[in-house]
Amino acid sequence: MRRFFRRHQPAPCRLTPWKAALGGVATIALCALLAQWAGNAMLIAPLAATAVLVFAAHDSPMAQPANVIGGHLLSTATALVVAEFLPPTWWAMALAVGLSIALMSATRLTHPPAGADALAVTALHPGWSYLLFPILTGAVLVVAAAIVLHRLVPPRRAYPLPIEESGG
């Protein structure tokens, strides 16, 4: 039973949680402000989950720039196609999420928060402009903020992770 409650993340240094909070506040404030000006701040909800990953679990493969940007774009585009042909029903939402998971997995662009894009798109039908804003713009802003924050604010961390050379 203990394995269900074991924490697999290493204990952070005392500054890391505050650095992650700073990144989340700054990035989501900017994304929310831009989304509010565009008319619907709630459409950035998946980006908040992305902020958790890139600022608090930056070394996860699913928090790397290709996964963040690619996962959001792939999931959103998939859901937009589903939304073009299907009504906003529970089964269309489920189908969009399932297809998004399959495509992210097949392309090695898995980014769990991007699954929420599929829900938002199929439920709200925001149109193809949603792909560019807030999704692409927001994902790029989160990644850019993570690069700056992890390189400049102590404790400094490698983000994105360095490319590992294969032996042989």
C-alpha positions in Angstrom: 0.0 0.0 0.0 2.9 2.4 0.7 3.8 2.5 -3.0 0.6 4.3 -3.8 1.7 7.2 -1.5 5.4 7.2 -2.3 6.6 10.5 -3.8 8.8 9.8 -6.8 10.0 13.3 -7.3 13.1 14.2 -5.4 12.8 16.8 -2.7 13.3 20.3 -4.2 15.7 22.8 -2.8 13.9 25.5 -0.8 13.8 28.0 -3.6 12.5 25.8 -6.4 8.8 25.9 -5.4 8.9 29.7 -5.3 10.7 29.9 -8.6 8.0 27.6 -10.1 5.3 29.8 -8.6 7.0 33.0 -10.1 7.1 31.4 -13.5 3.4 30.3 -13.3 2.2 33.7 -12.1 4.1 35.7 -14.7 3.3 33.5 -17.6 -0.3 32.9 -16.9 -0.8 36.5 -16.1 0.5 37.5 -19.5 -1.5 34.7 -21.3 -4.7 35.6 -19.3 -4.3 39.2 -20.1 -4.0 38.5 -23.8 -6.9 36.0 -23.7 -9.1 38.5 -21.8 -8.4 41.1 -24.5 -9.3 38.5 -27.1 -12.6 37.8 -25.3 -12.3 34.5 -23.4 -9.7 34.0 -20.7 -11.0 30.5 -19.8 -9.7 29.2 -23.1 -6.1 29.3 -21.7 -6.9 26.7 -19.0 -4.7 24.0 -20.7 -1.8 26.4 -20.6 -2.0 26.6 -16.8 -1.3 22.9 -16.6 1.6 23.3 -19.0 3.0 26.0 -16.7 3.0 23.4 -13.8 5.0 21.0 -15.9 7.6 23.4 -17.4 8.2 25.3 -14.1 7.9 22.5 -11.5 8.8 19.4 -13.5 11.1 20.9 -16.1 13.2 17.8 -16.5 10.2 15.7 -17.6 10.3 14.6 -21.3 6.7 15.8 -21.5 7.7 19.3 -20.4 10.2 19.9 -23.2 9.6 22.5 -25.9 8.8 20.1 -28.7 6.3 18.3 -26.5 4.7 21.5 -25.2 4.3 23.3 -28.5 3.8 20.2 -30.7 1.4 18.5 -28.3 -0.8 21.6 -28.0 -0.8 22.1 -31.7 -1.5 18.5 -32.6 -4.2 18.0 -30.0 -5.9 21.3 -31.0 -5.7 20.6 -34.7 -7.1 17.1 -34.2 -10.0 18.4 -32.1 -10.7 21.2 -34.6 -11.1 18.6 -37.4 -13.4 16.5 -35.1 -15.4 19.7 -34.3 -15.8 20.4 -38.0 -17.7 17.2 -38.5 -19.3 16.3 -35.2 -21.7 18.1 -32.8 -20.5 19.2 -29.4 -21.5 16.0 -27.6 -19.8 13.8 -24.9 -18.8 11.2 -27.4 -17.2 13.8 -29.8 -15.2 15.2 -26.8 -14.1 11.6 -25.9 -13.2 10.9 -29.5 -11.1 14.1 -29.9 -9.2 13.4 -26.7 -8.6 9.7 -27.7 -7.4 10.7 -31.1 -5.2 13.4 -29.7 -3.6 10.9 -27.2 -3.0 8.5 -30.1 -1.4 11.1 -32.3 0.7 12.7 -29.6 1.9 9.2 -28.6 2.7 8.1 -32.2 4.7 11.3 -32.9 6.4 11.3 -29.5 4.9 14.7 -28.7 3.0 13.7 -25.6 2.0 16.6 -23.4 -0.8 15.7 -21.0 -2.2 19.3 -20.6 -2.8 19.3 -24.4 -5.6 16.8 -23.8 -7.6 19.6 -22.3 -7.3 21.5 -25.6 -9.3 18.7 -27.3 -12.1 19.1 -24.7 -12.2 22.9 -25.0 -12.3 22.8 -28.8 -15.0 20.1 -29.1 -17.2 21.7 -26.3 -16.9 25.3 -27.3 -16.1 25.2 -31.1 -13.8 28.3 -30.9 -12.8 28.1 -34.5 -9.5 27.6 -36.3 -8.1 30.9 -34.9 -7.9 29.1 -31.5 -4.9 27.2 -32.9 -2.9 30.4 -33.3 -4.2 32.2 -30.3 -4.3 31.3 -27.6 -2.7 27.9 -28.2 0.4 28.5 -30.3 1.0 32.0 -28.8 0.5 30.7 -25.3 2.6 27.6 -25.7 5.5 29.6 -27.1 5.2 32.2 -24.3 5.3 29.5 -21.7 8.4 27.8 -23.2 10.1 31.2 -23.7 9.4 32.1 -20.1 10.7 28.7 -18.9 13.9 29.1 -20.8 14.6 32.5 -19.3 13.5 31.6 -15.8 15.5 28.4 -15.6 18.6 30.0 -17.0 18.5 33.2 -14.9 16.8 32.6 -11.6 18.6 30.4 -9.0 18.6 27.5 -8.7 19.6 27.5 -12.4 18.5 24.4 -14.4 19.0 23.1 -17.9 15.9 23.8 -19.9 15.4 22.5 -22.5 17.2 19.3 -21.5 20.4 18.8 -23.5 20.4 16.4 -26.4 21.9 13.1 -25.4 24.4 11.7 -27.9 23.9 8.1 -28.8 27.0 5.9 -28.4 28.4 3.8 -31.3 
